[in-house]
Amino acid sequence: MAIDATHDPETTQVIRGACPHDCPDCCATLVTVERGRATKIQGDPNHPFTQGFLCAKVNRYLERTYHKDRLTTPLRRVGPKGSGKFEPATWEEALTDIAAKLNVIRASSDGPQAILPYSYAGTMGYVQAESMDRRFFHAIGASKLDRTICSTAGAVGMQMTVGANVGADGEGLPWSDLVLLWGTNTLTANPHLWPHVLKARENGATIIAIDPIRTRTAEQCDEWIGIRPGTDAALALAMMHVIFAEGLEDADYIEQYTLGGDQLRERVKEWSPARAAPLTGIPEETIISLARRYGRAKSAFLRINYGLQRHGGGGMAVRTLACLPAVCGHWRRPGGGIQLSMSKSFQFNKDALMRPDLLPGPVRTINMIRLGDALNTADAGVGGPPVKAIVVYNSNPAAVAPDRNAVVRGLSREDLFTVVLEHFQTDTADWADWLLPATTQLEHWDVHFSYGHLYASLNRPAIAPMGEAKPNSEIFRLLAAKMGLDHPALREDDLSIIRGALDTTSPIMKTVTLDSLMDKGWVRLNVPTPHVPFAEGNFPTPSGKCEFYSERLKAQGMDPLPTFTPPHEFPETTPELAARFPLNLISSPRHQFLNSTFVNVDSLRRDASPEIVLNTADAAVRSIVDGARVVVGNDRGFFTGIARVNDSVREGVANAPSIWWTKLASDGKNANDTTSQLETDMGHGPVFYDNLVEIRVAD
């Protein structure tokens, strides 16, 4: 769709928008446009969560939009696969060739399920990420993609305890008397929550970080508890042991609003601080002190994030932590409860967006974290035909997918037809047969939810598309037409898609209309401020209660009660592996990157090469000094980087801030050369931080 018709290119205007990136904050933006060019981007000072500022990354969004390497015309591969050699082509040439090749696959004996879409959260907007693309792939009968790469383990863990990804409202933090930032680097991954945390501190709250890494956030907290990766459930169980043993639970809340209180009380008797201490690496006295402070608090806010569920027991870890607020009744008051995600508070009309009714019948589903297997196995690892074509958008799997070596082997197949929609020539783009230029957030319409607050947002296009770039939605519309698909749903324009997404009878969406969004740019859901979702129970579980005991888990053959499920690669359960690879590698996002987005922005890529942070004790036994080039590896692969030796990580842990484009690393590799395609216990999610390695000085 073209630029908003209400814009006057001859005047200076400020256009309301929304940050599209994979961050809970979903900031409201104001873009200044002078004579058709964006000259400034800032946070909306009137937005209660954005509060007028943007993160270090999005402050550089204009630099990214007008980057000298922006893709502005379709490109056809002319060199060998992976060489990154292309020549310009017209849209007519690109669409004609892509349509013809996809139609040949559809008509072949392999059928349309040999076509695989691959996308994630390069943009979080519903129009450009979850509308026309889904309709297109449904209509042709392509394989479905199970989009698991970030959050599914935690989402299922929350479902099994509280019913959905619904959590404590961050705007209630000023009422909190204890804040636990557990497995979350708030200043990097959720910076707009921090002002609310500071208000809690001003009102007397203690702020505690629980994390294997002394992050920039932990440095600003009152206390840092350095936990061993993957042992969060053991700590939560030991806390509940102390809480029940010392009578610090809220017996009334448990009686009225939970299921399985007696069974939970018996389960946590097994989990004394003495048992948990060696597993978690946290002293007994620290566990007891933390439990007492949590139990005695009146309104404790527990913010957890996705890092703690990226291991083999990640779903159970989140499910166990989610029991804590109900045990102590912290849900009763503003500022109390747990927040992983607020996403299920929003009730957009997903069926209207994605049109699952266009599916011709049952089709297979391929897990995106198993892309290496899918591209290298005759039946894609799940039965059915081999993958003969892949269409990648809103993602960069050659950099971000686990077991990167397997992914690249698959992308190198001569018989694999690859189409990539992108802003830049990324690692994945180098493997494309066709590379199509997509618009950025400043150049298209979209509508957004948030997973960290309760405001829906509208994004207006602020400038005309750069060169011949087109919105994802328009690319799939044009491709559908070129392939002879004639359903009206495949011709719907972006504003009509937005109207359909808002066409819902859900009471919580009553305030979110196209008129209100067009007027203000953002609107709070129809809930009070602050929102206290479970003050009187009403959990969206089958029982309507917080389920300490889960019949659903029992039916799946899993433990119905909270427990500790160790990582796949855990020294206590895999001692031979740990003897060879004794360090647990974490590769959480670098402060200046968002996964692999922004890596090519020069002002944000401040170093020439990746870094690996090592504890001083671990470095000493390996004769590694600060600034040395080191090799990080295991049986899956290796990568290199510059050692940073300090005590910002606990012993036994290494941190490789990520995710680097491999073409911008000196060795052409990144941390995902060492990660596996194993899955979490719930949700079939990835285990990026369940990754044992050894580190040595490079030759």
N, C-alpha and C positions, 0 to 999 in steps of 0.2 A: 504494500500500500504506500502511496506517496506521502510526502510530508503533510502534516496537519494543515488543512486548507485555511485555517484561521490565522496562520502565520503571515506576517508582512515582511518579506525579505529586505525591504528598504529601511527598516527601523530596527532599533535595539529592543529585544524582547527577552523576558525571563520565562523559560518553559519548565513546567513541572514534570518530574520524572521519578524513577525509582531505580535503585541499584539492582542489577540483575544477578549478582554473583552469589555463589554458594556460601552464604553467611547468614546466621540467624537474624541479623539486624535489619535487613531489607530497608535500607535508608531511603528517605524521601529526599530527592535532589532538586536543585534549582539550577538550570543551565542558562547562562547568558549567551544570547546569539546576536551578533552584530553583522548586519549585511550578509546574512546567510551562513556565517561561520561561528561556531561555538568558541567563546573566548574565556569562559569561566564556568567551573562547576563547584557547587557548594552544597552542604547539607541544609535542609529546610529548618530554620530556627524555631518554627512554630510546631514542628512535629514533636510530640512528647517523648519519643524514643530517640530520634535522630539528634535532636537538640542542637542543630546548626553545624555539626562537624562530620567529616568523613574520615575514613581510615587512610593510612599511608598509601594504600594501593589505589583506591578510587580517587584520591586527590590527584593522581596522575592519569585520570581517564581520558582527558583530552590528548595527552601525549600518546596514549595508546590508539585513540581513534584516528589521529592524523599521522600516525607512524609512517615513516618512509617505506616500510615493508608491507603496508596494508595490501591485501589482495583486492584488486579493483576490476578484474576481468576474468572470465573463465579460462582455465589453463588445461591443455591436453598434454599427457605424458609423451615425451619423445625419447627419453633415455631409458636405460635399464630400470627395472623396478628398484625403488629405494634410492636411486641416484638423485632424485629431486630435480630432474631436468624436464622442463615443460615449455610449451609454446602457447602464445595467446590464441584464443578462439572466440567465436561469437556464441551468444546464448543459444541461437538456433542450432548451431553445430553441436554444442554440448548436449542440449536437451534431446535432439534427434538421436544422437548416438547412444546416450544413456537409456532412453526409452526403448530403443531397438534391442539393446543387449539384455535389458531386464525382461522384455517381452519374450525373447528367445528362451531365457531360463524358465519363465513361467510356463511356456508351452512345451518344454522338454520333459523327459521322463522323470527328472528330479522334481519338477513342479515348483510353485512359488515359494515353498518352504525352504528352498535352497538360497533364498534372499534373506539377509539378516540386517535389521537396523541396529545401529550401535550409537547410543547417546546417553548423556547424563545431565549434569547441572552446570554446563558452561553458561547457560542462562537459566534462571529459575522461573522465568515468566511462563504463564500458561499458554499464551498464543504461540510463542516461538519455540516452545519445548514440548508441549503436550496437547496439540490440537491437530493442525492439518497434517503434521507428520504421522501421527497415530492413525488418522483417517486413511491416509494414503496406504500405509502398510497393511492396515486391516482390509482395505478394499482389494488389494492384490493378493491377499492370503499369505503374506510373508510370515516367517517365524516370528514369534514374540521374543522380546528381550526382557529377562528378569533383571531389573535395575537395582542391583544389590550393593554396589561398590562402596557405599558410604555407611548407611544407617539401618539396614534391615534387622540386624541382630538386636540392637537396642530397641527398635520399634516393636518387635515381637515381645521382647522382655517386658516392655511397658504394658503391652496389651495383656499379657498374662497376669499382671498384678493390678494395674489400675484401669485397664480396658482399652486404652488408646494413647496416642502421643498427645496428651493434654496435660498441662503442668501448671506450676505456680507462676503467677504473673510477676514479671520483673519489676513492674511499677509498684509492687507491694513491698519491695526491699526496705524502704525507710522504716517499716514496722518490724523488721527482723531484729532479733537480739543475738543471733549467731548465723554466720554465713560460711558454708563449706563449699569451696570451689574445688570440686573433686574431678580430677582428670580433665581439666579445662584451662586453657591459657587465655583467659578472658581478654586481656589487653590486645591479643593478636586475633583471636577467633570470634570475639563477641564484644568489641570495645565499647559499644553503646550501653552495655549493661553496667560498665564500671562506674559511671556517675551515680547510679542507684546504689551500688555497693558502697561507695563513699558516703552516701547519705545515711546508710545503715550504720557505718562506723561512727559518723558524727553523732548519731543517736545512741551510741554505746555498744554497738555490736562488735564482736570479735570476728576477724576474717581469717580463715584458715585455708591454705592450699594443700591438697593431697595429690601428689603427682610424682612420678619417678624422676622428673626433671624440675630443677629449680628455675622455672620459667620467668620471664619478665614480670608475669603476674605474681608468681610466688614471692618474688623479691619485694613486691609492694604489700604483701599480706602481713598479718601479725605473726604468723607461724607457717612454716613449711614442714609437712610430713612426707618424707621421701619413701614411697611405697614401691615394692617390687612390681614390675609390670604383670598384669594378668591375675593379681591376687586381691582385687577389690572386694569380691564377694566374701572372702575369708575375713577381711577387716569388718565388713558390715555385720556378718554373723557374730563375731566376737563382741562388737558394740551392743548388739541385741542381747547377747548373753549377760553382759553387765547390766544393761537397762532392766531386764526382767529380774535378775538376781537381786538388784537393789531397789526394786519397786518403783522405778522411774517411768514406767509405761503409763499410758492413758487408758486405764481399764474400761472406762465408759465408752470411749471412741472405739476401742477394739470390740466391745460387746455389741454396740449398735451398728457399726459400719464396716466390719471386716468379717471374713470367712476363714476359719482355720486358726484362730488365735491360740487355742490349746495345743494344737499340733506344732505351731511355730515355737511356742514356749518350750516344748519338749525337744524340738530339733536344735535350738540354739544352746541348750544345756551341753551339747557335745562340743561346742565351739568356745572353749575358754580362751582368754587372752594368751595363756601359756601355749595353747595349741596354735593359735594364729600368728604369734610373734615370729617364729622362724620362717613361716611361709611368706609373710608379708614383708619381713625385714624391718618391722616396727617394734620397738621395745614394748614389753607388757604394760609398763607404767604409762606409756603414751597412749596405748589403746584404751586403757581404763579411764584416763583423764578425758580423752576425746568422747568416750561413751557417756561419761557423767555430764559433761558440758552439753552434749546433745540432748540427753534425757531431761536435764534441768531447764533447758531453754523453753521459752513459751512459744516462740515463733521462729523456728530455724529454717533457713532457706538453703536447700541442697541443689546446687547447680552441677550437673554432670554433663559430659560431652562424649563425642563419639569415639575418641581414642581408647577409652577403657572397654569398649565392646569389640575391638578389632583383634580378638584372639579366640582360640577354640572354645572357651567358655563364656564368650561375650554376652550372649543373650541372658544366660543365668545370672551373670554379674549385674546387669541392669535390673533384672527382675528382683534380685535380692536387695539391691540398694533402694528400689522403689517401695519396699516394705517399711523402711525406716520412718517416714513421716506419719504413717498410719499407726505404727506402734506407739509413737509419742503424741499423737493427736495434733501434730503441727499443721495439718490441713485446716484446722478450725479457724485460723486467724490469718489476716493479710500478712504477707511476708513469710508464710510458712508453706512447706511442701517440697516437692522436687520438680525440677525442670530439666528434661532432656530436649524436648521439642514441643512447640505449640501447634504444630502443623494441622492436627486433626480438630483443632478448634474451628478451623475454616471449613465451610461447607459449600464450596463452589460446585457447580453441576458438572461433574467429571464426565458423565455419559454424554452430555451435550458437547463437551469439548472433544472427546476422543472418538465418539461414535462406535462403540464396540459392536453395535448391530450391523456394521458393514462387513464384519468377518463372515466368510463363506461357510464356516464350520470350525470344528476344533483344529487348532494348529499347535505345533510343539513350542516349548519355551526353552530358551537357552540362557543360562546364567552368565551375566556379563563378566564376572570375575574368572570364569572358566573359558575366556576367549581363546587362550593358547590351546587348550584342548579342542575347542570347537573348530578352530581353523586347521588343526593338524590331524583330526580323526575322521575317518571315512563317514561315520554317522553323526558327526558333530558331538559325540560323547553322550547323546541323549536319544539316539535312534533317529531314523529319517534320513534324508539325503545329506550329502556333504554340503557345506556352505560354498556356494559358487559366486555369490556377490555380497558385498558388505557396503552399507551406506552409513558413513560416520558423520555425526554432527553434534555440536555441544560437548565434544569430548576429544581426548587426545590419547587413545589407548596405547600407542607405541611408547608413551612415557609413563602413563598413570596406571595401567593395568598390572596386576601381579604376574610374576614369572615372565618378565618382559622378553626374555630370550625366546620363549615359546611363542609369544605374540608376534614377534618380528619374523620368526620362521614361517608362521602362517601367512603374514602379510606379504611375504616374498614369493608365495606360490604364483607361478605364471598363469594358472587357470583361474585365479581369483580376480574377479572384477571389482575394483574398489573406487567408490565415489566419496569425496570428502567435502563437506561444506565448512568453510573456515574464514577467519579474519586474516590469518597469517599462515605461512608455510611451516607448520609445526613438524615434529618428528613423524606423526602419522601422515601428514600431508605428503611427505616425501615418497610414500608408498602408493599414492593415489594414481589411478588411470585418468580420472577427471577431478580437478580441484575447482570448486565453485565458490565465488566470493559472497560472503554473507554480511549483512549489516550488523553494526553494533547497536547498543541500547539507545544511542542518540539519534538513530535513524529509523526506528520503527515503533509501532504500537505494541503495548503489552499490558497485562494485568497480573498483579502479584499478591501472593499470600506471604506470610512471614513464619519462620519456625522459632522466632525468639521474642515476638511480641504479638499484639492483637489488632494490628492495623493492616487493612488491605490497601493496595496502592495501584494507581494507574500510571503508565508511562506513555507520554506523548512523544512523537518524533520531534526532535528539536532542529535537525538539519536534514537536508536532502542526502540520500545515500551517496557514499563516496564512489566515484566512477560508475561501474555497472553493477555494484553490489546489490543484492536483493535480500529481503527478509526470508528466513527459513520457510515461513508459511507460504510466501509467494513462490519460492522455488518448488515446493511440493505441489502447489496448485498447478503450476506450469507443467511439471513433469507428469502429473495425473492426466492433464489434457493431451499431452503429446503421446501418452500410452493408450489413449482411447477410452479412458475411464470417464464416465459421464454422469456420475451421481451428483445431485445438487449440493450435497455436503462438501464435495471437493471443489466447489467454486465459491464458497462463502468467504466474504472479505473479513478483515481482522476486527473491525468494529462490531460486525455481526457475531463473530465468534465470542467477543467479550460480552455482548448482551446475552448470548446463550449461556455463558459460564455463570452469569449472575441471575439466571432464571431459576430460582430455587425457592421452595416454601419453608426453608429452615429459618426458625425465629432468630437464630444468632446472626443471620445474614441480612436481617431486615433493614439495617442502616446502610448496607453496601449496595448502592445503585449506581448505574452509569452516570446519572445526573449528579449525584453527590461526589463521585470520583472526578468527573469533569470539572466540577466547581472548585474542589479543594485539593485534588490530587491524591488524598489518602483519607480513609475513614476507619474509625474504630468499630470493631464488631459490636453487636448489640448486647454488651455485657457491662457491668459496673466497673469503675476504676477505684481501687484495684479489684481484679476478679479473683474470687475465692471459690474455685470450682467444686471442691469436695468438702466444704465446711459441714455439710449435713449428709455425707455419703453421696448417693446418686452417681456412683461410678458406672461407666459404660461397659461393665463386665456382664456376663450371663446372670450372675447373682445380684447385680446392682451394688455389690460391696467390693472393697479392696480384698483381693483374693490371695491371702497367704497360702492357702491350699488351692491348687488349680486342677480341676477335673480335666480341663483341656490338655494340660501337660501329661497327666496320667494316661489319657487316651492315646497320646503319641508315644507312650513308652518311656517318658522322661519322669524324673523325680517331681512329684507334685508340690513339694515344699522347697523353699530356698535352700541352696546348697552351694558348695564351691566346686566348680568344674575347671580343672587346670587347663592351661594352654596346651596346644598340641606339642610344642617344643618347650617343655618345662623340665628343668634339671632333675627334679625329684622323680619324674616319671620317665624321662629319657636320658638317663645318666651317661650312656655311651655317646650319644649325640652331643650332650653338653660338655663332655670331656674334650671333644674335638673343636666345638664352637661354643665357648663359655660366655659370650657376651650377648645380651638381648638388645637387638637394634630397633630403635624407634625412629620413624621418618616422618614426623609431624610437619605441617606446613611451616615454611620459613615466614618470618614476619612480613617480608615484602612480597611474597608470592601468595596466590590462592590456588592450591594444587599446582597445575602447570600454567595457569593464567598469570600474566604479567611478567613471566620470566624473561621475555624478550624486550621489556622496557628498560632502556639503558640506565635510567636514574634509579631504578629499583634493583637491578642486578649489580650490586655494588662490588662484588668479588668476582675474580676471574674463574674461580672453580668452587666446587662444593666443599663443605666443611663437615668434619666428624668430631663431635664433642665427646671427650673421654674423661672419666674421673682420674684424678691424679694417681691414685693407687693402681688402677688398671693400666695407666700409661707407663708407670714406673716399671712394672714387671715385664713389660714388652719393650722397654728401652725406647719409648716414644716420647719425643719432646714437642712442645708447642711449636707449630709451624711446619712440622715434618709432613711430607707427603706419605700417606698410608694407603694400604690396600684393605678393603673390607670384603669378606667373602665367606661363602659356604658351598655346599655341593651344587647349588642352583646357579651360581655365578658370582661375579665380583664387580666392584667399582672402586674408584680411588677418590681421594680428597685430601684436604689439608686438616691436620689434627689441631684441635683446640683443646688444650689440657687445663681443666679447672674442676671445681667441685660443684658445678651446676647440674650434674647428674649423679645419681647414687652409684655406688660400686656395682659392677656387673651389668651396667647399662651403657649403651652408646647411643648418641643422638645424631642423626643426619638430616638437618633441616632441608625440606624438599618442596616441590618436586622439580628437579632440573630437567629442561629439555636436554636430551642426550647430545644433540648437535652443538650445544653451547657448553658442554663439559669436555675437558681435554682428552678424556679417554673414550668418549662416545657412549658412556654408560650412566646409570643412576641407581638409586637404592632399590628400585624394583627389579634389578638384575638378581637380587638375592631373595625376594619375597616369593611365596608359594601360592598355588591355586587351591589350597585347602579351604574348608568352609567353617563357619561358626556353628555352634550347637543349635541355634535358632535362626531362622530367616535366610539361611544360605549365604551369609555375608562373608566379607574378606577378613583375612587374619594378618594384615600388614605388620602389626607390631608383635606377632607371634613368630619371631624370626631370630634364631640363634646364628651368630656369626663369630668369626675370629678376625682380629685386626693385627696387621704387621706393618713395619716400615717398608715402603716401596723400594724395590731394587734400584 
